[in-house]
Amino acid sequence: IQARGYSKLITQLYFKGDPAIKNDSFGENLGAANSPLIIETKKIKTAHGQYLHGTFDIVLGAGA
């Protein structure tokens, strides 16, 4: 993620309960289950189907 005047951010996120986390070299090293990189999802039903919704807040630091 990048925006003019801010530092570029490269990150990764994980979905709580995803069995693939244990096979990911970064996921294994996250430690606590409440890491800010692990987000919870909720099932959302709409007229067009059922989806998983999660929120991942991003804050960019001021650029140099």
N, C-alpha and C positions, 0 to 999 in steps of 0.2 A: 504494500500500500504506500502510495506517495502523494504528496500534495506540495505545491510550490510554497516555500518558506518553512517547511517542516522536514524533519529527518525521515528518511525512508524506513519502513518497518517490514521485516520479513518474519513471519511467525507460522505457527501451525496450531490447529486445535483438534480436540478429540471429543467424541461423543460418549457420554457415560454409558457403561454397559457394552460398549463395542468390544467384542472378543479379539479384534485385530490389535488392540492397544498392547497386549502382552507380546506381540511379535514385532513391534516397532521399536527400534533402538532408542528413540527419544521417549516413547511412551513408557518403556520399562523404567526409565530413570526419573519419572515424574514424582515418584514418592507418594505423598498423601493423595487420597481420592478426591480431595477438595481443591486440587490444583486449579488455578484460573484458566488453564488450557483445556480442562475437561468440562464440557458444558452438558447440562441436562436438556432433554427434549420432551415436548408434550405432544400427544396426538391431537391434531386439529381436523375436524370433519367439516367439509364444505360440500356444496352442491356438485363440485367437480371431483370429489374423491377425498381420501384421507391422507394427511401429511404429517410429518414430524417438524416441529418448530422449535428452534433454539435461539438464544441470544448470546452474542460474543461482542462485548464492548471493546472498542479500540480508541486509544488515546495516542496521538502523535506528539512527539517533543519538538520544540522549536529547532529549526535548522541552524547550522553554523554559518 
